[in-house]
């Protein structure tokens, strides 16, 4: 009888210990904020953007770029994306960028000097951001947050970009925003 109670007590104790253990998840929980050479982290946006918001405007711009590609050719679309005064460079300084999964920049109206360069080079301080943009596109697309030099201010600021896969490359667009009170990009 004592052995049976000891066994029952052991089972109950084991179950209680298991119930108190933390649960781990494989879901990503970090946000993208590389400052120059710091590793980039990816954050997805869990809810749909509000109508009229910068998020919605950005998604709409990327979706219209994807539609333009499908209705024309990749080459024609890249030429239009690289046109600083084209239909995909908006009044609020948004534009569509395109990056091959190899890291080669295919379009960037705001930084034309990067077109044709491989941004995954190990010594490139921006390579972590490009890796995260490519990884997000390869998994279906979505939002990536990071720090990036804003050409208007000359400072590294919070930036949020939406990327969409287009075969062996991605297209995307983003916008700058203010950090939270602690100075973090959320």
C-alpha distance (Angstrom), angle and dihedral (degrees) to the residues before:
residue distance angle dihedral
X1 . . .
X2 3.80 . .
X3 3.82 90.9 .
X4 3.82 91.3 52.5
X5 3.83 92.4 52.0
X6 3.81 90.1 45.9
X7 3.84 89.2 53.0
X8 3.83 92.2 48.1
X9 3.78 91.2 47.8
X10 3.83 90.1 50.6
X11 3.80 91.9 51.0
X12 3.82 92.8 48.2
X13 3.82 91.7 46.7
X14 3.82 91.1 49.7
X15 3.79 91.9 49.9
X16 3.80 91.6 49.4
X17 3.81 91.0 50.4
X18 3.80 91.3 49.9
X19 3.79 91.5 49.5
X20 3.81 91.0 52.6
X21 3.83 94.6 52.0
X22 3.81 117.0 106.0
X23 3.78 117.7 -105.2
X24 3.80 116.9 -126.6
X25 3.77 125.5 -153.1
X26 3.78 133.1 -161.5
X27 3.82 90.3 -144.0
X28 3.83 114.6 117.0
X29 3.79 112.5 -110.3
X30 3.79 103.5 173.9
X31 3.79 132.1 97.9
X32 3.79 128.0 -133.0
X33 3.78 111.9 -107.5
X34 3.77 112.5 138.8
X35 3.76 111.1 168.7
X36 3.77 102.1 -154.4
X37 3.82 102.0 -58.3
X38 3.82 98.8 6.5
X39 3.80 113.5 115.6
X40 3.78 114.9 -92.6
X41 3.77 120.2 -121.8
X42 3.78 126.8 -159.6
X43 3.79 127.8 -133.0
X44 3.74 123.5 -176.3
X45 3.77 123.5 -149.8
X46 3.82 107.5 -119.7
X47 3.80 98.2 -161.5
X48 3.77 134.6 50.6
X49 3.81 113.9 -96.5
X50 3.79 118.4 -102.8
X51 3.80 117.0 -104.7
X52 3.80 111.0 -94.8
X53 3.81 93.5 17.3
X54 3.80 124.3 127.4
X55 3.81 87.1 -110.2
X56 3.80 91.3 56.0
X57 3.82 92.8 44.6
X58 3.80 89.9 50.6
X59 3.81 93.9 48.5
X60 3.80 90.8 46.9
X61 3.82 91.1 51.4
X62 3.82 91.8 51.1
X63 3.81 92.2 46.3
X64 3.81 91.1 49.8
X65 3.82 88.1 50.7
X66 3.81 90.6 52.0
X67 3.80 89.8 49.7
X68 3.82 90.5 49.7
X69 3.81 90.2 53.1
X70 3.81 91.6 51.0
X71 3.81 92.8 47.5
X72 3.82 94.5 45.6
X73 3.79 131.9 17.3
X74 3.78 130.7 -69.9
X75 3.81 89.1 -115.1
X76 3.81 93.6 51.7
X77 3.80 90.7 47.4
X78 3.81 93.3 49.2
X79 3.81 90.0 50.3
X80 3.81 89.7 51.9
X81 3.84 92.5 45.4
X82 3.83 89.1 52.3
X83 3.82 92.0 51.5
X84 3.82 106.3 100.6
X85 3.82 89.0 -158.5
X86 3.81 94.8 40.5
X87 3.78 130.4 116.1
X88 3.82 91.8 -92.1
X89 3.81 96.0 55.7
X90 3.79 104.3 81.5
X91 3.78 134.3 -158.3
X92 3.82 91.7 -106.8
X93 3.83 91.2 60.3
X94 3.80 94.4 -100.9
X95 3.79 118.6 139.5
X96 3.79 138.3 164.6
X97 3.77 119.4 -102.9
X98 3.81 125.4 -167.4
X99 3.80 127.0 -156.2
X100 3.81 128.8 -178.2
X101 3.80 115.4 -132.0
X102 3.81 86.0 -114.1
X103 3.82 87.9 66.4
X104 3.80 97.6 -105.2
X105 3.80 113.5 140.0
X106 3.80 108.0 -127.9
X107 3.80 99.2 177.5
X108 3.79 136.3 11.5
X109 3.80 117.4 150.0
X110 3.79 90.1 -176.4
X111 3.84 95.7 50.7
X112 3.81 106.1 26.1
X113 3.81 90.8 165.5
X114 3.83 88.8 71.3
X115 3.82 94.8 57.0
X116 3.80 108.7 112.7
X117 3.81 93.8 17.0
X118 3.78 125.3 115.6
X119 3.79 108.9 -122.2
X120 3.81 94.7 -170.7
X121 3.80 93.3 75.1
X122 3.83 108.4 133.7
X123 3.82 94.4 -123.5
X124 3.81 93.5 49.3
X125 3.83 107.8 106.2
X126 3.84 89.2 -151.7
X127 3.80 94.5 55.6
X128 3.82 93.5 96.8
X129 3.81 90.7 57.1
X130 3.81 91.8 48.3
X131 3.82 90.8 48.3
X132 3.80 89.9 53.8
X133 3.80 93.4 47.0
X134 3.82 89.9 50.7
X135 3.81 93.2 45.1
X136 3.81 91.6 50.0
X137 3.83 90.7 50.2
X138 3.81 92.2 47.6
X139 3.81 89.3 55.4
X140 3.81 93.7 52.6
X141 3.80 102.7 -75.7
X142 3.78 133.3 -91.8
X143 3.79 140.8 135.3
X144 3.80 128.7 -23.0
X145 3.81 123.5 -175.8
X146 3.80 123.2 -158.7
X147 3.78 145.0 135.9
X148 3.81 116.7 -89.1
X149 3.79 135.4 168.6
X150 3.79 108.1 -96.1
X151 3.83 107.7 -142.1
X152 3.81 90.4 -150.9
X153 3.82 94.7 58.2
X154 3.81 101.4 20.8
X155 3.83 88.1 -132.2
X156 3.79 132.5 112.9
X157 3.79 105.9 -105.5
X158 3.78 139.4 170.2
X159 3.80 112.2 -78.8
X160 3.78 130.6 -176.1
X161 3.80 119.9 -162.0
X162 3.78 132.8 -173.4
X163 3.82 115.0 -148.3
X164 3.79 130.8 -168.7
X165 3.81 126.8 -167.4
X166 3.80 117.2 -119.0
X167 3.80 104.3 -178.1
X168 3.82 108.7 -78.4
X169 3.80 94.6 -0.4
X170 3.80 140.3 41.4
X171 3.75 136.1 -131.0
X172 3.76 123.3 -153.4
X173 3.76 148.1 157.5
X174 3.76 134.3 -158.7
X175 3.77 147.8 -180.0
X176 3.80 138.3 -143.2
X177 3.79 121.5 -115.5
X178 3.80 140.0 176.5
X179 3.81 119.6 -90.1
X180 3.79 122.1 -120.6
X181 3.83 122.1 -94.2
X182 3.83 89.9 -83.1
X183 3.81 90.6 54.7
X184 3.80 94.0 -109.1
X185 3.79 127.1 134.0
X186 3.78 109.2 -120.3
